[in-house]
Amino acid sequence: MVIPKKHSIKTTDKKILEKWYHLLKLGRTIDDKAPNYLKQAIGWSYHAPYAGHDGIQLAIGQVFDKKHDHLFPYYRDMLTNLSAGLTAEELILNGISKADDVASGGRHMSNHFGKPEFNIHNVSSATGNHTLHAAGVARAIKYYRAKGVAISSQGESSVSEGYVYEAINGASREKLPVIFVIQDNGYGISVPKKDQTANRKVANNFKGFKNLRIIHCNGKDVFESMNAMLEAKRHVLENGEPVIVQANCVRMHSHSNSDRHELYRNESELGYVSEYDPLNKFRRMLIRYKRLTAEELDVIDDKVKGVVKRAHKKAISAADPDPKSITNFVFAEEHTPKVFIDGLHDHKGEKFKLVEALNKTLKEEFRDNPDTFIWGQDMANKDKGGIFNVSKGMQQEFGEERVFNAPIAEDYILGTANGMSRYDDKIRIVVEGAEFADYFWPAMEQYVDTSHDFWRSNGKFSPNITIRLASGGYIGGGMYHSQNIEGALTALPGVRIVYPSYADDAAGLLRTSMRSKGLTLFLEPKALYNAPVAATSIPDDFEVPFGKARIRKSGNDLTILTYGNTTHMCVDVALKLEEEASVSIEVIDLRSLIPLDRGTILKSVKKTGKVLIVHEDNVFSGFGAELSATIMEDGFEYLDGPVRRLGAPFTPIGFNRILEKATLPNTDKIYEEVKKLIAY
Amino acid sequence: MKKIGLFYSFRSNKTAKVAEKIVKEFNDGDVEIIDIEITTEDIFISFDNYILGVPTWFDGELPNYWDEFLPTIEELDLTDKIIAIYGLGDQKGYPENFGDAIGIMASLLEKRGATVVGFTSIKGYKFENSQAVRGDQFCGLVLDQENQGRLTNQRVTEWVTEIKGYFR
């Protein structure tokens, strides 16, 4: 398809040409100046120069409409940001990591520009992973029938990442309004693009995708880039389908200031990439075609010098971040129950199984809040609603736009949740992160990214997402169907992690998660979905606050800390020993791992003096290690014996029931451990 | 025969060397060499016979100096102009875009009414794709100094012999 020539050196309005030249010159001046900040030990220790990408970056920014569009620039996109509306001062504040940096207040790496107020999103250093966010926010644009596009920008080498494929595949399948811009400068740091993929033009890898247009342009040329981006946006808006724009650029300098490109590029290559300096080309053309005189351009150059000088002066004297602020914005605002303050109740009524409690709560919240969405694998197809029926009947009631299947792409599931929640703070998303918790690992890069989005954005963006995962064993599932993953995940700040054992707590914690801001990992003990022992009555609108443990059986001689499947075993053992040996055991169901109810734990330790920690996950580096260390640090003087831990040995879990039984805790093993500790 | 305008970048290396070879194949005074980087519309349009040196840059692009002159060409009436194009390419390094710039330039000139001459066989080359290919021919002379440098002189000589017949 032909690209209309809306802009050319002969036809574009002079005022526009002046504005473009000003932006190009201003951007390049800052780009060239950035390394000096490092040389003077002021900052900007990471600077990825954009010189050679001038045409496409100017065009992305010019085409971007901050009222309606969402922009996801990558770390080389300085000019893109400037062209999209950031000021010179804002760029420098980011470069030298000042408190007033609009992207992150100095928290994120330099050269990662953004301005959430303008819908210019501050993205990860995991290059290209924001393609998923762009697809997600585009899903919201489409759902809310808004007029706008998501623009994602990245280098050609990062297209090798699997998540980029997931994003483009998803955008193509869902027909999402996204422009994926690939800025091709031929290198991923020192790695030539021939080492990335067979096609020299990586966009052509996607030629077989439906609902997707691919546009190639010369990213070094202002007019061709402008025309390509305008056409891409027109196409997306008119056809409701994504477009890839591959812009061929040159990288005139090293990858960043820690790279030395003369080590892998010869003089000839360095010569010809400099030869095609897009800024010089634009200037030559303005003069050659008599659109601006050299004198007029010199006046702009002088103006730019003044702008940069003033911006530098302001930025250099701006405040540094306060070291006391490091713990701000780790967690977004949680919902605080007004009625069930401690997440307890004495309701008597019909009992619900755990799976019914989840299903009922989801439906109630979806009825209550129209801006709720749920997706995942095997989520909804006629009468089937999730592999365990947690979402049964939801699609019928709430429609395919709010309840839908996702492709088998865990990173896409979570990444698009992250992206969609960027559209509006009112949105609440629930995802089944994977069919089973232990299939969640492919989503880890999005999990990590999402865990620190709120902190990284200095409190400007909270991904309001509940990740549901069917977790744990006792079903004979072996690896990928019966493992626990919380031990690994509690190591990451920024995610609330809950693990209920009973239907009422499952309902209450899910409701609280869905009413909170931020990211919550909601682990469901799948062996208890239909277990009568986990069934309870549930009061209407029941809520359980985060960070409130529940004493499932009180006692004086020993404390058991547990959660999930093993809670029931611990209660059984406690009752048995009380009957058999008059041993009084207190069983604390943690419910929330993060935040942790340290108060309830330490109070119990003070009373009993002995602690056994029981969970399914591995003992070594399992969550019990953190519990034990907490007690040792803050409750040592109360102890009358060692803090013991019972869980899985440091081994994967076998499929054969014999192997599973040998691995996981059970009432017999707990019974023996309790007896030993009581006798200590 | 009217004078031939040989347009190329005087700052180029391989393209300029080929230009020198081409000039030697003609009689003294037959060819006038012009630096495309500083030429004007008036100079360009003043010829009837042309040879253009158009190497392929990057993944199938025109060099910046030709790119910058395109807005001029795009508005010219080139009817009755006879134009032959040569250019350097790298069939091993860039097999997907071998000699693309020749094809891009030829298409543009033909749109403006010019007659492009000096087509050559694609035999003897190994590449995947080229915008310069028309059937089993290139729409100009593609030279691969990186991989087939020893063939350049012969290819130039044969090509010039052929294009001489088209110039008026």
Chai-1 contact restraints between the chains, C-beta under 6 A:
chainA,res_idxA,chainB,res_idxB,connection_type,confidence,min_distance_angstrom,max_distance_angstrom,comment,restraint_id
A,I9,B,P71,contact,1.0,0.0,6.0,A-B,restraint_1
A,K10,B,P71,contact,1.0,0.0,6.0,A-B,restraint_2
A,R200,B,D59,contact,1.0,0.0,6.0,A-B,restraint_3
A,R200,B,E96,contact,1.0,0.0,6.0,A-B,restraint_4
A,N218,B,E61,contact,1.0,0.0,6.0,A-B,restraint_5
A,N248,B,F58,contact,1.0,0.0,6.0,A-B,restraint_6
A,N248,B,D59,contact,1.0,0.0,6.0,A-B,restraint_7
A,Y276,B,N64,contact,1.0,0.0,6.0,A-B,restraint_8
A,K281,B,N64,contact,1.0,0.0,6.0,A-B,restraint_9
A,M285,B,E68,contact,1.0,0.0,6.0,A-B,restraint_10
